[in-house]
Amino acid sequence: MQIEVLKSKIHRVRVTGAELNYIGSITIDKTLMDAANIMAGEKVQVVNVNNGERLETYVIEGAANSCEITLNGPAARKVQKGDVVIIISYASMPVADAKLFKPTLIFPNSSTNTLD
């Protein structure tokens, strides 16, 4: 049996942009992606702390050290610039592996989106 477990989490970053006229996705600063072990194209869940919205999308790599967190396409309707979000990815694995697996969790400064 396989189960889904938390793989990576970027806990509480501030949305820097919302681009409705885009094909979709979330753009994340490469520095944050690398620290959280999230890759371009990976499916993520985005949880908006300000309004409780939850959505799934895929990741586009943003410029390193840009502090960018931009929701694109229809997802832009679920956030506003300045909202705080949590970005989560999951992995599917056998139960025995899941019992030993350690997720990657990062806690950036939610005012600056930097790793202090």
PyMOL commands that set and color helices and strands:
alter all, ss='L'
color gray80, all
select helices_A, chain A and resi 30-36+73-78+95-100
alter helices_A, ss='H'
color red, helices_A
select strands_A, chain A and resi 2-14+17-19+25-29+43-48+54-62+69-72+84-94+104-106
alter strands_A, ss='S'
color yellow, strands_A
deselect
rebuild
show_as cartoon
